[in-house]
Amino acid sequence: MQSTDRQLGFALGQEYVKEKFPPEAKAAALKMVHNILDALHDDIETLDWMSPETKKAALYKLSKVTIKVGYPDKWRTYAEFNVTRASYVENILHGDEYEFHRNLNKIGKPVDRTEWGMTPPEVNAYYNPSMNEIVFPAGILQPPYFDAKVDDAINYGGVGAAIGHEITHGFDDEGSQFDADGNLKNWWTAEDRKQFNARAECVAKQFDNFIAIADVHENGHLELGESIADLGGLIIAYRAFQKTPEAHSDNKIDGFTPEQRFFLSYAQSWEGETRPQEIRVRVSVDPHPLEIFRTNGPVSNVPAFAKAFGCHAGDPMARPSSEACRIW
């Protein structure tokens, strides 16, 4: 399955979206993306640590973000890919040859900004700083992350936070160095960059203090971009959720309030199990924190979480304002 997706992913993708991603699901996902972009717009306008000059540049960059949801508008064709039923190995070689020549054919031509770096069935998403684009394949716009038929709390806490995460990558320690057109260009005042770095350091120190296993701690600076995106993504997804009617209702499902369901959905999106040996490897080389800290780290900085679950001052999951980190 992985080989087919890697070699013929956009042909496979056409069949996948027919079955798993109808037009109404794409419309609902696009609406969420725009709502979360609007939430970040509102957030930037109200930041007390950023000057009007840098805010203007940040809002301009935000306005130029390209949105790609579900699948490309134009499907890639594979007419020159010689697929045979005779040999698996030959198909892999033919696929590599096809991709090699497809890339060579780009030389001397304008960059194709409609191209996708992931296939539609892939359960993943990304922000590309040199394109200033956010991309959400149909594969991640599925339960348990997203379901057009369930309530907003579940969707905004699940894929909504993932959408916010990718958008925030455009404004993390690396993405913030690229301008609205994807050029490596400074758009910050010196003082604003200093303020940003200080707030980013708060996040790095928090993660340095998390114990991954035994005497091994998380590496806050290695994981800084992802940790900033997790925190920012959660905050702006929650802000967008607050604009839905459900957020202000008393509608309980399975005994949980809308706010509680939002955070439970966020936590469920990171459920997983990792062997001790793998934990030691990941902490050394992976820029993504372990799932437990991608959950507990961001929410412990969000007062709304403490309020939703009745956390008190001094509780591990309710940081005092003097210790809480906040950038976006």
Buried (B, 14 or more C-beta within 10 A) or exposed (E): EEEBBBBBBBBBBEEBBEEBBEEEBBEBBBEBBEBBBBBBBEBBEEBEBBBEEBBEBBBEBBEBBEBBBBBBEEEBEBEEBEEEEEEEEEBEEBBEEBEEEEEEEEEEEEEEEEEBEBBBBBEEBBBBBEBBBBBBBBBBBBEEBBBBEBBBBBBBBBBBBBBBBBBBBBBBBBBBBBBBEBEEEEBBBEEBBEBBEEBBBBBBEBBEEBEBBEEEBBBBBBBBBBBBBBBBBBBBBBBBBBBBEBBEEEBEBEEBBBBBBBBBBBBBBBEEEBEEEEBBEBBEEBBBBBBBBBBBBBBBBBEBBBEBBEBEEEEEEBBEEEEBBBBB
